[in-house]
Amino acid sequence: MTDTLPTPVAPVLFVEDDAELRRAITEALELADLAVLPCPDAERGLASLTPDFPGAVVSDIRMEGMDGLELFARIRAIDPEIPVILISGHADIPMAVQALQDGAFDFLTKPFPLERLVGAVGQALETRRSVMENRALRAATATLINTDSPLIGDSPVMVRLRETISHVAKADLDVLIEGETGTGKELVALLLHRLGRRRGRPFVAVNCGAVPDAFAEAELFGHAPDRSGYRQPQHTGRIEASDKGTLFLDEVDSMSPNLQVKLLRVLEEREVTSLGGGEPRPVDLRVVAAAKRDLHEAVKEGSFREDLFYRLDVVRLRVPALRERRSDVLPLFAYFAEQAARRIGVKDYAMSDSVRRRLVEHDWPGNVRELRNFAVSAVLDLPSAGGVQPTQPQAPLMERVDAFEAMVIREALQSTLGNMTEAMALLGVARKTLYDKLKRHDIDPNDYRRPTRSS
């Protein structure tokens, strides 16, 4: 038997005009841990339904006033994807069959085992949850497509990062970006360029870890013709090519000691000299460097020059790992899945339960890059998107429950901007319970409060 993730309890609207039967079935559903909204007539039940109703409806067919079939038709007019389960007597079976053909989720004939009703309600709620989740995915995607920022996410750390980038970009200072592989450091550099006064000028990106040492110096600084006694065409280096614009040095921590010395001179003098001689040429550029490791540690180990570190470290930005902003996983996945579906030609992609479990449970050590690749696999319905790989055993049930609980709490704090009173009301828990859970999951509500700007 496969363990499933717990989901927030969605309501079941139960419409039945027989008071005794309504009470008995309500108690049976509540014993099955279902949240029931009992209602004595269809009119009042209908008044509680909106297109955002997250649950399912169970209704008798034979009722005074508006009967179950009319209620079903009215519900379809509100939202045809709200699951409706009809309860019928034997004489009502032809009507119930017609309703099923018209889109009713299920119908039960009296008398029926309560286990049958509980099972049908559980399936209806799961169907509705999937519908609402995929609607949220599409809505999130539409919002993200219209954003001006390539940095996606509304978690507090990402909101602060975008605000900081906006301020730093206008200052036209050199910037050091730190963050794990796949977190989006180049996107941060690109945003600094777009928002600064150098937008419209060259944005030149160099991956220092991908350029072989034998070619790195010529690639960065260029070379003059006739080097080493034979004719060699002149080559403009990447530093000079970024004149008046932005030079992005990715994985600067992998740069050789010799190149570090030469780069330091460029930063201090703002001029570049090609290999093979020639006069130094002035360059007007902004340097944005990125490192996948802590440069402080690299300095201590002796693999990175201390003077170069301090020359680069005018302003330092840190891009958080995806596990530090788990509330951004779903909207990021939505964006990447929409991009992949459009590129591949898949229409109306819907997220499966196995994909949902993966999104919640996985730590994403490859960060945003890994999530983007996973979204492509999910849209293509490849085996790799069916859950955790065989070489990575699933976490025990309690760890998975804890991960889900922590995610729900973080989402509540994010939506309430760290307001504990509002978060308690949203989660439906007592203050002590919430504080105990915050402590257990190492969650600080202050991280979700927007900083007040000083005048």
N, C-alpha and C positions, 0 to 999 in steps of 0.2 A: 504494500500500500504506500502510495506517495504522499508525503506530508505536503500540506498546502499552507500558504501564508495566511495569517488572519487578516480580515478586511474590516473596515469600519462598518458597524451594524447599520444597514439601510432599513427604512420603515416599510411595513406591509400595511397598506390600506385595506381593511376588511369591512365590506359593506354587507350587512345582513339585518333584515328588519325583525327577525325572530330573536327576542331578547335572550332567551335561555340558550338557544343555539349559538348566538353571537358570543355569549360569555364563555361557553364551553370550548369553542374553537379558539377563542382568544387565549385562554389559559393554556391550551395545548401548544399553540404556536410560541407562546412566551416560555414554556418549559423547554422548547427547542432553541432557546436563546435568540429568538427573533423579536424585533421591536414592532409591536402591533399598534395600529391606529384604528380602533374599532369605531364603526359608524352605523347608525340605525337606518339611514336612508341615503339614496343616491345623490340627492341634491347637495346635502352637506359634504358628502365625500368628494363630489366634483369640485366644490369650492376650495378644497385643499390641494388641488393638483395644478402644477405648472409644467412647462417644458423642461424645467430643471429638476423635477421630482426624481430623487435618486433610487426609489424603490419599485415595488410591484403592487398590483391591485388584485384582490380576491373578492368576487362578488357573486351573490346568489342571482339567479335569473328572475324568479318570481318574487316581486316585491310590489308593495303599494306605491302609487305614484310613478315615478320613473323606474322602469324595470332594468334588469342587468344588461339586456341587449342595447337599450338606448344609452345607458351609461357607457357601455363599451364603445359605441359609435361616437359619443361626445369626447371620450378619452382619446380616440384616434384623431379627432380634430385638433386636440391640444398637442399631442405628440404620438404619432403612430408607433413609436418604439418603446412606449411604456408597456411592459408585459401585463396582460390581463388574464387571470384564471377565472373561469366561470364554473359555478356550482349549479347543477341541474338535476331535476327529477327525471324519472323515466320518460314522462310525456314530453319533456323538453329536449330530448336528444336530437331530433332533426334540426331544431333551432341552434343547438349548441354546435352541431357539426358544421352548419352554415357559418356560424361565428368563427369557428376554427379556420375555415377556408378564407374568411375575411381578415384573418390575422390574429385571432385570439391565441394566447400562448398555450393554453391547455384547458380542458374542462373535466370535471369530476362528476360522476353520477352518484346521487344519494342512494343508499348509505355508502360511505367510502371509509377506508382505514385512515386514521389520522396520519400515519406514517407516509401514506401516499400524498396527502396534502403538503406535509412538511417537505417531502422530497421535491415536489413540483414548485413550491415557493422558493426553495433553495436554488433550483435551476433558473427560475425567473430572475431572482436577485443577481445571480452571477451574470446572466445575459445583460441585465440592465447596467451592472457595473462595467462590463466591457464596452457597452455603448457609450456610457458617460466618459469613460477613460479615453476612448478614441475621439470623442468630440473635443475633449480637453486637449488632446494631442494636436488636432487640426487647428483649434483656436490658438494654441501656443505657437504653432508654426506660422500662422498668419501674422501674429504679432511680431515674431522674430524676423520674418521676411521684410517687414516694413521698418525695421530698426536701422538707424544710421551706423550703429556700432557693430564691428565684427566680433566683439566679445559678448557672448550670450550668457545670460544668467541674472536672476534677481536676488540671489543670496546676498546677505549683508556684505560679505567680503568682496563680491564682484561689484556691488554698487559703489563701495568705497574705492575700489581700484579704478573704475571708470571715472569717478569724480577726480581722483588724484591725477590720472592721465590727462584729463581736460586742463587742469591747472598747470601741470609740468610742461605740456606741449607748447603752451604760449610763451614759456620762459626761454625756450631755445637753448637749453642746457644739455650737456652730455648726460646719458642715463645708463645705469647698469640694471639689467633685469635678471632676476634669479627665479628659478623654478625648475621642477622636474621635467624630464623628457615628455613631450606631448601635451604640455599644459597650455600652449598657445603664446609662447614668448615672441614669436615673429609677428603675431597679430597685434600684440601690445606695441611693438616697434612701429608697425605700419600705422596704427592709430595715432601714435605720437607724431608721425610724419604728416598724416592727413589733417590733424588739428592744429599744427604749427604753421609758422609763416613760410615754411619751405614746401608746402603742398603745391603740387604742380611741377616741382623740380624732381630730379632723379631720386629714386629710392633704390639703393644698391645693397643687395643682401649677399653676404659671403658666409658660407658654412666653414669655419676654420677647421673643423674636425674632418671634413670631407676632402679637403685639398691636400694632396701629398706634399710632404716637406720639400721635395725637390722642385716643385713648381709654385709653392706657396708665396715665396718672395716676389717672383715675377708677376704672379697673379694679383698680388696686393699693390705692389709699387710700380709695376711696369718695367720695361727695359728699353734702353736706347739701341739704335741699329749698330751693326758691326761689332757686337760684343764678342770677346774672345778671339779676335783676329779674323773672323769670317762674317760674311754678310748675313745679318739677321734683321728681319723687318721690325720696325718700332712697334711696341705694344703698350697701349695705355692701361695702367693698372686700375684696379677697382676703386682705390682711394681717390685717384684723380677723376675717375668717371663720376664720382658722387659729389663733385664740386658744385656748390650752391644748393646741394640737397642733403640727404641723410645716408650715412653709411651704417649698415647693420651688420655687426660682427657676431654671428651665432657661434656658440661653443668656443668662446674666446679662451676658456680655461684649457683647451687642447692645443693652444698656440705654442710653438717651440720657443725656448729662451732667446734665440737669436731674433726671431720676429717680434718678440715682446719688446726688446730694446729699440728696434726700429719704429714700432708702433708708438712707443712712449715719445719718441722725438717728434713724430707727426702730431701727436696730441698737444705737445708743449709748444712747438714752433708753428703749427698749422701750415706746413709746407712738406712737399714730398720730392724725393730724389729717385730717379729711375736707376735700375741696375745698369752698369756699363758707363756711368758718368753722366755728365750734363749738369746744368744749373738747377738748384732747388726751385720748385715751382709752388707758389702759394695756393692753398686750397681753403675754401670757405665751406665748411661742412659741420654737420652735427653727427656725433658718433653715439650710436646706441649699441651697447654690447650686452650679450646674454651668456649666462653660464648655467650649466645643468648641475653644478655642484656649488657648495659654499666656498667662495673665493677666500674667505678668512682662513679656512682650513688649508686651502691650497698654498696660501702665503706661509702658513706655519710649517707646512711640509717642504717648502722650498721649491715647489713646482711652478709658482707664479710670483712675479716680481711685486714686492710690496709697493714700490713707487708707482708702478703701472696701476695697481689696484686702487690706490688713493686718487690717481688721476682720472680713472674711470668712474670712481664712486662719488661723483658730484651729487647725483640723485639716484637713489636705489628704489626699485620697485620689485615686489615679490608677487609672482603669479601663483595662486594657491593650487594645490593638487585637487583633483576631482573628489577624492574622499573627504576633503575638508569643506565641500559645498555640495553635499548630496542632494539638496533640494533642486539643484540645477540639472541633475541627471535626466529627468524626464523631459523638460523643454529642450535640452540639447539633443536628446535622442529624437524628439519630434522633428526638430529642424533637419537633422541629418537624414532621417527616414524619408522626409518629404523630398529632400534633394535627390536621394537615391531613387525613389519611386519615379520622380519626374525624368531622371536621366535614363532609367532602365525601361520606362514605359509601363509601370505597374499602377493601376488605378485603385483608389480606395483601400490603401494598405491598412490593416487592422492589427493591433498588437495582440499577440497570443499570451496565454498565461505563463508559458515557459520563458518568453522574452521578458515579461513583467517581473518574474522572479529573479532573473539574471540582473535586471536593472537595479533591483532593491538590494540583492545580496552581495553582488560582486564589488570588490574594492577598487577596480579599475587602475591597476598599477601603471598602465600605459596612458592613463588620463584621457584627455579629449580625443586624441588620435585613436586610441583603442576603441573608444565609444563610437566614433565615426565609422570605423571599420566594421564594428558589430552591427551598426544600423544597416549597412549595406548587406551584410549576411542575412539579417532578419528580413529585409524586404525581398531578397532572393529566396528566402525560406531554405537556407542551407543548413545542414546538420549542426554546424558550429554555432548557430543561433538558437539551438534548442535547449540551452541551459549551460551549466558549468561543464567544462570539458572533462572527459573521463579521467584525465591525469590530475584533475583538481576535484577531489571528493567534496560533495556538498557538506556544508556546515551542519552540525547537529541542530535539531529543531529549535531548542531554546536560544541558540545563537541567532538563528534566523528570525525568531520572534522578537528578540532584543533589537536586532537591526531594523526591523519594521517599526517597532515602537519608537526608537530614537528618531527615525525619519519623520514619523507623524508629529512628534513633539517639535522637531526643528521647523517643520512646515507651519505649525501653529504659531510658533514664536516669530517666524518670518512674516506671517500675515498680520500679526498684531504688533509688529515692530518691538518685540520684547516686552510688551505689557503683560505682566503675570496674571492680573485679574481677568483680562480678556482671554488670555490663553487657557486659564482654568475653565472658563465658561465654554470655550470652544471645544475643549477636550472632555468636559464633563467629569472632572476629577477634583478632589479636595486639594487645598493648598499644600498640606503636608505630603500628600501622595505625589503631587507634581514635583515638589522640591526633592523628594527622595529619588524620583526617576531622573531628575536633572543631575543629581550627584552621581547616580549609578552610571549614566551615559556620558558623564563629563561634558555637560552642555552648560554654557554660560549665557544666560539671557541677555547680558550686556552686549554680547557680540551682535545681537539683532536690533539694537537700538541705534537709530541713525544719529550720528554726531550733530550737535547743534553748532551752527556756524557763527563764529564771533564776528561782530560788525567791525 
